[in-house]
């Protein structure tokens, strides 16, 4: 029965898991790898996850920590290609703007990027981001400020 509940949950959560992982990594293949590791960890801790007050927050924490841990691995620094993007261009008037922001976001340091994605794209409060990243709320606020400043610089926005 537990396997059935796990399968149902992961099937429903997979779209937002992939989106969040893509926003963090900027690469479809890396995002899929991060999601795969995260849902494997979720399976291993399914009983604990089911007992959590907010299972989505629990899984989001696993996902973000998996991403940050994967970024630290030495093999991650090896790049075979400049860019591989599995999302085709869609005829959308805002596509250029979104792509420009996405590229700029990928140039923000990973820790700051994680804070920005969680705060503004996942719409989490400071306290929850601090819990996910295992840091203080002050650190989240300073990383948010630094990340936004870095993003503005990369986008050429002056205040």
Residue pairs with C-beta under 8 A, 6 or more apart in sequence:
2 46
2 47
2 50
5 46
5 50
6 42
6 43
6 46
9 55
10 39
10 42
13 56
13 59
14 35
17 35
17 38
17 39
17 59
17 63
18 31
18 32
18 35
20 60
20 63
20 64
20 117
20 121
20 122
21 30
21 31
21 32
21 34
21 35
21 38
21 63
21 67
22 28
22 31
23 105
23 117
23 121
24 31
24 34
24 64
24 67
24 110
24 113
24 114
24 117
25 31
25 34
25 67
26 102
26 105
26 106
27 84
27 85
28 84
28 85
28 86
28 87
29 84
29 86
30 70
33 70
34 63
34 66
34 67
34 70
35 63
37 66
37 70
38 59
38 62
38 63
38 66
41 62
41 66
42 49
42 59
42 62
45 62
49 55
49 58
49 59
52 58
57 128
57 131
57 132
60 118
60 122
60 124
60 132
61 131
61 132
64 114
64 118
64 132
64 133
65 132
65 133
65 134
67 110
67 114
68 110
68 111
68 114
68 133
70 76
71 110
89 95
92 98
100 155
101 151
101 155
104 151
104 154
104 155
105 113
105 116
105 117
105 151
106 113
107 150
107 154
108 116
108 147
108 150
108 151
108 154
109 147
109 150
111 133
111 143
112 143
112 144
112 146
112 147
112 150
113 147
114 133
115 129
115 133
115 140
115 143
115 144
115 147
116 144
116 147
116 148
116 151
118 124
118 128
118 129
118 132
118 133
119 126
119 129
119 140
119 144
124 132
126 137
126 140
126 141
126 144
127 137
129 140
130 136
130 137
130 139
130 140
133 139
133 140
135 143
152 158
152 159
